[in-house]
Amino acid sequence: MRGTSGRTHAPHRGTGHRPCLAYLAYAPDHGRDAISTSVPADVRLLSQRGEDLGQRLTAAVTDAFADGAGPLLVIGTDAPTLTGDRLSAAFTAREHHDVALGPALDGGYYLIGLRALHTSLFALDPDVWSTERVCAATRALADGEGMSMGMLRPLRDLDTPEDAAALLTDPALPPPIAALLQPKERP
């Protein structure tokens, strides 16, 4: 849930379980009308609350669990090459561990899966968020609380022009996103 929005998935698979729930956490609060017209009707909208990313993640995850969701996969909107195969791997890791973590190449993470409401994992110092220390600090919090962690394969997220240039060479990048990332010619 970096930047303006993030998705939280609460999958339930197998006999007798309800279907996957999807949430979209958005900001700013006055953007609900614009967002609600561009997402499927079955996606539940959550207004982001908090001063930093950790507080916003805590609020969104708490809201989703309070709504009856869980376990959860929380993904950012800045991982354009996140595929169904990677999500399946995250579901599997989360089934076998307290936490599944998908490290981003820049030291952050593109996905965190939670079997239970472990909001302590978002209690990083505000100066740590959006740095190369996020993934390591989250792992340290989980280790300190005795949580088992399943690590996923690293993935590039999209934060900088350099990330955009690198993603343009990735065959997993969807063509519509590639078109948006093409450098513009200056007049």
Salt bridges, closest charged atoms under 4 A:
ASP63 OD2 - ARG49 NH1 2.67
ASP67 OD2 - ARG44 NH1 2.35
GLU95 OE2 - ARG13 NH2 3.24
ASP98 OD1 - ARG115 NH2 3.17
ASP106 OD2 - ARG2 NH1 3.98
ASP157 OD2 - ARG2 NH1 3.48
ASP159 OD2 - ARG2 NH1 2.92
ASP163 OD1 - ARG156 NH1 3.31
